[in-house]
Amino acid sequence: MTSFDCPTLTYLPSVRLALLSGLLLLAGCGEDGPPGESAGAGDPTTEPVLFEDANRDLGVEFSHDAGRTGRYFMPEMVPPGVALFDFDRDGDLDLYLVNSGSLDDRGQPAPDSNVANRLYRQNPDGQFEDVSGASGLADTGYGMGVAVGDLNNDGYPDLYLSNFGPDRLYLNNRDGTFVDVTAAAGIDNSAWTTSVALADFDRDGWLDLYVTNYVDYRADTKCPDNSGRPDYCGPHVFHGQPDRLYRNLGVEPAGDDGLPGPRFADVSATAGISRQGGPGLGVVCADFDDDGWPDIYVANDHAANFLWINARDGTFREEAFFRGGALSAQGRPQASMGIACGDIDGNGRIDLLLTHLEGENNALYLGVDETGFRESSHQAGLAMPSLGFTGFGTQFLDLDNDGDLDLLVANGRVRRVTRKIESSPDESVPEFWKIYAERNHLFLNDGAGNFSQCQNRNDPLLSRVEVSRGLATGDLDNDGDLDVVIGNTAGPVRIYRNQAADDRHWLIVRAVLPDREGRMALGARVKVTAGDTARLRLVQPASSYLSSSDPRVHFGLGDVDRVTSIEVDWPDGTHEVFSGGEADRIVTVSKGTGQESKK
């Protein structure tokens, strides 16, 4: 059960054929649903809101710039990403927002110092201050996304910026400033980069980089719609590009350029990653085969997805087809964009949600055992609601602290509307982009992995109609519930503060590595037992789409006010158990201070 008191729309798997004909079992109302939706119990216009629009209160004024409109350059409609991270280690989350800017008449980046990425520092009073210029993070590349992690093991998070054009790596100086170390670090990627993930693939204690590349875009390629009107091209008219894997060699003394480490080696070829190219958009790293080593899942756009299984010898095997995660339930490639990652049914296995293009339902891959996945979107009630929408950023997260993972999806079209627009785009959406605007979606989990769509026309997150892309989540005010940040193409960033009832308990866990100066243990698995229930979460901020979320892991505990134990599978393969205690707090668990045991 959920403390969110909102109208819901449930799609029964037992009437799958009827659903395809538009016959629905209704438990509520949704304005954007398929034909046949009608109001159920409760009026969605009078229900209390689940989220509060917090931009004005927090002092964040930012609008993404995609460049001059009307030329239909494909890079315009891909960004932006967003990031939540604590860059100054003061205990509060800060905010990084990716901007893009201008493309010249050849469709190439035309840097403009007035259009730059922004860093907002959260002050002790909860207000955000724009420190972009002073920090050195006002990057002016044609931005796509951002990845966050401590690459030199000094305890402070660094940033990798993915661009249409050369990527950038910024090292945290630990004094509120960052320095561009891209060239000195050995990063040389000028392909069209989208999402980036950090993980310690060789378990040597240093975070490596997986860089997802998209297509070999040519601006002179035109892609009119069926009526002959100009529109954005899809990836299928270009060649998908090989991704890059950079191995972290550790910190070396400053070179002739005077810049500090870390240093990276491009091991894409020797690792086997560059054997296959694909139009990659999303990526997540996790141990999918339960052998203690991080693997890589890549969401490819209009192509089969990749699942790179770590062979534990510096190489990877692509096994998505073999493990059931490459194609739709009908055996076809789909236009995969974003990835949600988590254990939604409580079986201890990692599940994946892939967002897709309008006309293709979002795909839910349930982890059944160490051998792979089963596509279960229809059975879970997630297929039909997504058919008419184009999804990008997405997250599994417990929004109401009832203990199970709900689902958020940020939507926005990439091609001209082929059906009637039932909702008016938000007034902030520029005229050119209105035909691409859509509502976002929230699905509530019943605790067994079955979802109902929440519809509340009074809620800003669910009622706004914008061109949404990146999505990140985290507890901005440290009050125990998860807040949401959404990046919109050619529109303002949206910060949504969680207003869920506070009568349920929670725990937030920081898993850190003291022998690495206390850096966050990206790749760790954390299991919290409270009452008679054990819940699994992953320390993996880089999922969703072009974005990075709070690296702390959040557990809703429902009515249980004490934690029995906290178990951690550390990135190096060791397993420790920590004592629990009171709920409703943020707790730090440090590797080496728990009781080591076998899983």
C-alpha positions in Angstrom: 0.0 0.0 0.0 1.1 3.6 -0.5 0.6 6.7 1.5 0.3 8.6 -1.8 -3.4 9.3 -2.0 -3.7 9.8 -5.8 -6.0 8.3 -8.4 -4.5 5.3 -10.1 -5.0 3.5 -13.3 -4.3 -0.3 -13.3 -3.7 -2.5 -16.4 -4.5 -6.2 -15.7 -2.2 -8.7 -17.4 -5.0 -11.2 -17.5 -6.8 -9.1 -20.1 -3.8 -8.4 -22.3 -5.7 -8.8 -25.5 -8.5 -6.6 -24.3 -6.1 -4.0 -23.3 -4.7 -3.8 -26.8 -8.3 -3.0 -27.8 -8.5 -0.2 -25.3 -10.6 -2.0 -22.6 -9.2 -1.0 -19.3 -9.8 -1.9 -15.6 -9.9 1.5 -14.0 -9.1 2.4 -10.4 -8.9 6.1 -11.1 -8.4 8.6 -13.9 -5.6 9.8 -16.2 -5.9 12.5 -18.8 -3.2 11.2 -21.1 -4.2 7.5 -21.1 -5.6 5.4 -24.0 -9.2 5.8 -25.2 -11.7 4.6 -22.7 -10.2 6.1 -19.6 -12.8 7.6 -17.2 -12.9 8.9 -13.7 -13.0 6.5 -10.9 -13.3 7.1 -7.2 -11.7 10.4 -6.2 -11.4 13.6 -8.2 -7.9 14.0 -9.6 -8.3 17.7 -9.6 -8.7 18.0 -5.9 -6.3 15.4 -4.6 -3.3 16.7 -2.6 -0.1 17.1 -4.6 2.7 14.6 -4.3 5.4 17.0 -5.3 6.0 20.7 -4.8 7.6 22.9 -7.4 10.7 24.1 -5.5 12.7 26.1 -8.1 11.6 29.5 -6.8 12.0 28.6 -3.2 15.5 27.2 -3.7 16.8 30.0 -5.9 17.5 28.0 -9.0 16.9 29.8 -12.3 18.1 27.8 -15.3 16.8 27.1 -18.7 18.4 24.8 -21.2 19.4 26.3 -24.6 19.3 23.9 -27.5 20.3 26.5 -30.1 18.5 28.1 -33.0 15.4 26.2 -33.9 14.0 25.1 -37.3 17.1 23.5 -38.7 16.3 20.0 -37.2 19.9 19.2 -36.2 19.6 15.9 -34.4 21.8 16.8 -31.4 19.3 19.5 -30.4 16.7 17.0 -29.2 18.9 14.6 -27.2 20.0 16.6 -24.0 20.1 17.7 -21.2 21.3 15.6 -18.3 21.4 16.7 -14.6 23.4 15.7 -11.5 22.9 15.7 -7.8 26.1 15.3 -5.8 27.9 16.8 -2.8 30.9 18.4 -4.4 32.1 20.2 -1.2 31.4 17.4 1.2 29.3 19.5 3.6 26.6 16.9 3.8 24.1 18.6 1.4 23.5 17.8 -2.2 24.5 20.3 -4.8 23.2 20.5 -8.4 24.9 20.4 -11.8 22.9 21.3 -14.9 24.0 20.6 -18.5 23.5 23.2 -21.2 24.1 22.9 -24.9 24.0 26.2 -26.9 24.6 26.8 -30.6 25.3 24.7 -33.6 26.7 26.4 -36.7 25.2 26.1 -40.2 27.1 22.8 -40.7 25.6 21.4 -37.5 28.8 21.6 -35.6 29.2 23.1 -32.0 29.6 26.9 -31.9 30.7 27.6 -28.3 29.1 30.6 -26.7 30.4 31.9 -23.4 26.9 33.0 -22.5 25.5 29.5 -22.8 27.3 27.3 -20.3 26.7 24.5 -17.8 25.8 25.6 -14.3 26.9 24.5 -10.8 24.6 25.4 -7.9 26.0 24.9 -4.4 23.5 24.3 -1.6 24.0 26.6 1.3 23.3 25.7 5.0 19.9 27.5 4.7 18.8 25.2 1.9 19.1 27.9 -0.8 21.2 27.2 -3.9 23.9 29.6 -5.1 25.2 29.7 -8.6 29.0 29.2 -8.3 29.6 28.1 -11.9 32.1 30.8 -12.7 34.1 30.6 -9.5 34.2 26.8 -9.6 35.5 26.5 -13.1 32.6 24.3 -14.2 30.9 26.7 -16.6 31.8 24.4 -19.5 30.7 25.7 -22.9 30.7 22.5 -25.0 27.5 21.4 -26.7 26.5 19.4 -23.6 24.7 16.1 -23.4 25.2 14.6 -19.9 27.2 14.3 -16.8 28.7 11.5 -14.7 30.1 11.9 -11.2 32.6 9.9 -9.1 35.9 10.2 -7.3 38.5 9.3 -9.9 41.7 10.1 -8.0 40.6 8.6 -4.6 41.0 11.9 -2.6 37.4 11.7 -1.3 36.0 14.4 -3.5 33.7 13.8 -6.5 35.0 14.6 -10.0 32.9 15.2 -13.2 33.0 13.7 -16.6 31.0 15.8 -19.1 29.7 14.1 -22.3 29.3 16.4 -25.3 28.4 16.5 -29.0 32.1 17.2 -29.6 35.1 16.6 -27.3 34.3 15.4 -23.8 35.7 17.0 -20.7 37.0 15.6 -17.4 37.1 18.0 -14.5 39.0 17.2 -11.3 37.8 18.5 -7.9 40.5 20.6 -6.3 38.8 20.2 -2.8 38.6 24.0 -2.4 35.4 24.6 -4.3 37.1 24.7 -7.7 37.7 22.2 -10.5 40.4 21.9 -13.2 40.1 20.5 -16.7 42.5 17.5 -16.9 41.0 15.9 -20.0 44.2 15.8 -22.1 46.5 15.2 -19.2 44.4 12.2 -18.0 44.5 10.6 -21.5 40.8 11.1 -22.3 40.5 11.6 -26.1 36.9 11.1 -27.2 35.4 13.4 -29.9 32.6 11.1 -30.9 29.0 12.0 -30.0 28.9 10.9 -26.4 25.8 10.3 -24.4 25.7 8.5 -21.0 28.8 7.7 -19.0 29.2 5.2 -16.0 31.9 4.8 -13.5 32.9 1.4 -11.9 35.9 -0.4 -10.8 35.9 -3.1 -13.5 39.2 -4.7 -12.6 38.7 -4.4 -8.8 42.0 -2.5 -8.3 40.5 0.2 -6.2 40.3 2.9 -8.9 37.1 3.9 -10.7 37.2 3.3 -14.5 35.1 4.9 -17.1 32.6 3.4 -19.6 31.7 6.1 -22.2 28.7 5.4 -24.4 28.8 6.8 -27.9 25.8 7.4 -30.2 26.0 7.7 -34.0 28.2 9.2 -36.8 25.9 12.0 -37.3 25.9 14.0 -40.6 24.0 17.3 -40.5 23.4 17.2 -44.3 21.2 14.2 -44.0 17.5 15.2 -44.1 14.6 13.2 -42.7 11.2 14.5 -43.6 8.1 13.0 -42.0 5.4 11.1 -44.0 3.9 14.4 -45.1 7.1 15.8 -46.4 7.6 18.2 -43.5 11.1 18.5 -42.0 11.7 16.6 -38.8 14.5 15.2 -36.7 16.4 12.1 -38.0 16.3 8.9 -36.1 19.5 6.9 -35.4 18.7 4.2 -38.0 19.9 6.4 -40.8 23.4 6.6 -39.3 26.0 4.1 -38.1 26.1 3.3 -34.4 29.5 4.0 -32.8 31.7 1.8 -30.6 31.8 2.7 -27.0 35.0 3.5 -25.0 36.3 1.8 -21.9 39.0 3.8 -20.0 41.0 2.0 -17.4 42.1 4.1 -14.5 45.9 3.7 -14.0 45.8 5.6 -10.7 47.3 8.9 -9.7 50.7 9.8 -11.2 52.9 12.8 -10.4 52.1 16.0 -12.3 53.5 15.9 -15.8 55.0 18.7 -17.8 51.7 20.4 -17.9 51.7 20.6 -14.1 48.3 18.9 -13.8 47.7 16.1 -11.3 46.4 12.6 -12.1 44.5 10.4 -12.6 45.7 8.8 -15.8 43.6 6.6 -18.1 44.4 4.1 -20.8 41.9 3.4 -23.6 41.4 -0.4 -23.3 38.3 -0.6 -25.5 40.0 -2.9 -28.1 41.7 -5.3 -25.7 38.6 -5.5 -23.5 36.5 -6.4 -26.5 34.2 -3.4 -26.1 35.0 -1.9 -29.5 34.2 -5.1 -31.4 30.5 -3.9 -31.7 29.1 -0.5 -32.4 25.7 0.7 -31.5 23.6 3.8 -31.1 24.0 3.9 -27.3 22.0 6.3 -25.1 21.9 4.8 -21.6 24.3 2.8 -19.5 24.4 1.2 -16.1 27.0 -0.9 -14.4 26.1 -3.6 -11.9 26.9 -7.3 -11.1 24.2 -8.9 -13.2 25.6 -12.5 -13.0 26.2 -12.4 -9.3 29.9 -13.3 -9.5 31.1 -10.2 -7.6 32.4 -8.3 -10.7 30.7 -5.3 -12.3 29.1 -5.9 -15.7 27.8 -3.2 -18.2 24.3 -2.9 -19.7 23.9 -0.4 -22.6 20.5 0.9 -24.0 20.8 1.1 -27.8 18.5 3.3 -29.8 16.8 1.3 -32.6 19.2 -1.7 -32.1 19.6 -4.6 -29.8 20.9 -3.7 -26.4 24.3 -4.8 -25.1 25.1 -6.7 -21.9 28.8 -6.8 -21.4 29.7 -9.6 -18.9 32.9 -9.1 -17.1 35.2 -12.1 -17.7 37.4 -11.1 -14.7 40.5 -11.0 -16.8 40.2 -7.5 -18.3 37.9 -8.6 -21.1 34.1 -8.6 -21.6 31.7 -10.9 -23.4 28.5 -9.4 -25.0 25.6 -11.7 -23.9 22.4 -9.6 -24.0 20.7 -12.0 -26.4 21.7 -15.1 -24.5 20.6 -13.6 -21.2 17.2 -12.3 -22.4 18.0 -8.5 -22.3 18.6 -7.6 -25.9 15.2 -7.4 -27.5 11.5 -6.9 -26.9 9.1 -9.6 -25.8 8.3 -10.1 -29.5 12.0 -10.5 -30.3 12.5 -7.1 -32.0 15.1 -4.4 -31.3 13.6 -1.3 -29.8 14.5 2.4 -29.4 16.0 2.2 -26.0 16.8 5.5 -24.2 17.0 5.5 -20.4 17.5 2.7 -17.8 16.1 2.2 -14.3 17.9 -0.3 -12.2 16.8 -2.0 -9.0 15.1 -4.9 -7.3 11.4 -4.2 -7.7 10.0 -7.6 -6.6 12.2 -8.3 -3.6 13.8 -11.5 -4.9 17.3 -10.2 -4.5 17.9 -9.9 -8.3 18.6 -6.8 -10.3 15.7 -5.7 -12.6 15.9 -3.2 -15.5 13.3 -0.8 -17.0 14.1 0.5 -20.5 12.3 3.6 -21.8 11.3 3.6 -25.5 9.9 5.5 -28.4 6.2 6.3 -28.9 4.6 3.1 -30.3 6.9 0.8 -28.4 6.1 0.0 -24.8 8.8 0.4 -22.2 10.4 -2.9 -21.4 10.7 -4.4 -18.0 13.5 -7.1 -17.7 13.0 -9.0 -14.4 16.2 -10.6 -13.1 15.2 -14.2 -12.6 18.5 -15.7 -11.6 22.2 -15.4 -12.4 21.5 -16.5 -16.0 19.5 -13.5 -17.0 16.2 -11.7 -17.5 12.5 -12.2 -18.4 10.7 -9.5 -20.2 7.6 -8.8 -18.0 6.3 -5.3 -18.9 2.8 -6.5 -19.6 2.5 -8.7 -16.5 3.7 -5.8 -14.3 1.2 -3.3 -15.8 3.9 -1.1 -17.4 3.5 -1.9 -21.1 0.2 -0.3 -22.1 0.6 3.1 -20.3 3.8 3.8 -22.2 2.8 3.0 -25.7 1.8 6.5 -26.6 4.8 8.2 -25.1 8.5 8.6 -25.6 10.5 8.0 -22.4 13.9 9.1 -21.5 15.1 9.6 -17.9 13.8 7.0 -15.5 14.4 5.7 -11.9 13.2 3.0 -9.6 12.8 4.8 -6.2 10.7 4.5 -3.0 8.8 7.8 -3.2 6.4 7.1 -0.2 8.8 5.2 2.1 6.5 2.1 2.1 9.5 -0.2 1.3 9.1 -1.0 -2.4 10.5 0.7 -5.5 8.1 2.9 -7.5 8.9 4.1 -11.0 9.3 7.6 -12.5 9.6 8.2 -16.3 10.4 11.6 -17.9 8.7 11.8 -21.3 9.2 14.0 -24.4 8.7 13.2 -28.1 11.5 13.2 -30.8 9.3 13.2 -33.9 6.2 15.2 -35.0 2.9 14.4 -33.5 0.9 11.8 -35.4 -2.1 12.0 -33.1 -4.2 14.6 -31.4 -2.5 16.4 -28.6 -4.8 15.9 -25.6 -2.9 18.2 -23.2 -1.7 21.8 -23.6 2.1 22.2 -23.4 3.4 24.2 -20.4 3.7 27.9 -21.1 7.5 27.7 -20.6 7.9 25.5 -23.7 9.0 27.5 -26.8 6.6 27.4 -29.7 8.8 25.2 -31.9 9.0 22.6 -29.2 5.4 22.4 -28.2 4.6 19.5 -30.6 7.3 17.4 -28.8 6.0 18.0 -25.2 4.5 15.3 -23.1 3.5 14.5 -19.5 5.8 12.6 -17.2 4.6 9.3 -15.6 4.6 7.9 -12.1 3.9 4.3 -11.3 3.2 2.9 -7.8 4.5 -0.5 -6.8 2.1 -2.8 -4.8 5.1 -4.5 -3.2 5.1 -7.5 -5.4 6.3 -5.8 -8.6 2.9 -4.9 -10.0 2.4 -1.2 -10.9 -0.5 1.2 -11.1 -0.2 4.5 -12.9 -0.7 7.5 -10.7 -2.6 10.4 -12.2 -3.1 13.7 -10.4 -3.8 16.8 -12.6 -3.1 19.0 -9.6 0.5 17.7 -9.2 3.2 19.7 -11.0 5.4 16.8 -11.8 2.5 14.8 -13.4 0.6 17.7 -14.9 3.3 19.7 -16.7 3.7 19.0 -20.4 7.3 19.6 -21.4 10.1 18.0 -23.5 11.7 16.1 -20.6 15.0 14.3 -20.8 17.4 13.8 -17.9 16.2 12.8 -14.5 18.0 12.5 -11.2 16.8 11.8 -7.7 18.1 12.4 -4.2 17.2 13.7 -0.7 17.8 17.5 -1.2 16.7 18.5 2.3 17.9 15.4 4.2 14.3 14.8 5.5 14.2 11.1 4.5 12.3 11.2 1.3 13.5 11.5 -2.3 13.2 14.6 -4.3 13.4 14.8 -8.1 15.2 17.0 -10.7 14.2 16.9 -14.4 16.1 18.5 -17.2 14.0 19.8 -20.1 15.1 20.4 -23.7 14.9 24.1 -24.5 13.1 24.7 -21.1 13.6 25.3 -17.4 15.0 22.7 -15.1 12.4 21.4 -12.7 13.1 20.7 -9.0 10.3 18.7 -7.3 10.3 18.5 -3.6 8.7 15.3 -2.2 5.6 16.1 -0.1 4.8 12.5 1.0 3.4 12.0 4.4 6.0 11.7 7.1 4.4 8.9 9.1 6.6 6.3 7.6 10.2 5.4 8.6 13.4 5.5 6.5 17.1 5.0 6.4 19.8 6.5 4.2 23.1 4.7 3.9 26.5 6.2 2.9 28.8 3.3 1.9 32.4 4.6 1.9 35.9 3.3 1.4 38.2 4.6 4.2 41.3 3.3 2.5 40.3 5.5 -0.5 40.0 8.7 1.5 36.4 7.9 2.2 35.1 7.9 -1.4 31.7 6.6 -2.1 31.7 2.8 -2.8 30.3 2.9 -6.3 29.3 -0.6 -7.3 28.5 -1.8 -3.7 25.2 -3.6 -2.9 23.5 -2.6 0.3 20.9 -4.8 2.0 18.9 -3.5 5.0 16.8 -5.9 7.1 14.0 -4.3 9.2 11.3 -6.3 10.7 10.8 -9.4 8.7 11.8 -7.8 5.4 15.2 -7.4 3.6 15.6 -4.7 0.9 18.4 -4.4 -1.6 19.7 -1.2 -3.1 22.7 -0.4 -5.4 25.3 2.3 -5.0 25.2 3.3 -8.6 24.2 6.9 -9.3 24.8 6.6 -13.1 21.6 5.1 -14.5 18.5 7.0 -15.8 19.6 9.0 -18.9 22.6 11.4 -19.2 22.3 12.0 -15.5 23.8 11.2 -12.0 21.7 10.8 -8.8 22.5 10.9 -5.1 25.1 8.2 -4.4 23.6 7.5 -1.0 21.1 4.7 -0.9 17.6 5.3 0.4 15.4 2.7 2.1 11.7 3.2 3.0 10.8 1.1 6.0 7.1 1.6 6.3 5.9 1.2 9.9 9.1 -0.4 11.2 11.2 2.0 13.3 14.3 -0.1 13.9 16.8 -1.7 11.6 18.1 -5.2 12.4 21.2 -5.2 10.2 22.9 -3.6 7.3 24.8 -5.8 4.9 27.2 -4.6 2.2 28.8 -6.4 -0.7 31.8 -4.2 -1.4 33.2 -3.6 -4.9 36.2 -5.8 -4.1 34.0 -8.8 -3.4 34.1 -8.8 0.4 30.9 -9.0 2.4 30.3 -7.3 5.8 27.5 -7.1 8.2 26.8 -4.0 10.3 24.5 -3.6 13.3 21.3 -1.7 12.7 19.6 0.7 15.2 17.1 3.5 15.1 15.5 4.4 11.8 15.0 7.9 10.4 18.6 8.9 10.1 21.5 9.0 7.7 24.1 6.4 8.6 27.7 5.9 7.2 29.1 2.4 6.9 32.8 2.2 6.3 34.5 -0.8 4.7 36.5 -2.8 7.3 34.5 -1.7 10.3 31.7 -4.3 10.0 31.8 -8.1 10.7 33.2 -9.8 7.6 31.3 -12.9 6.5 30.3 -15.0 3.6 27.2 -14.1 1.6 
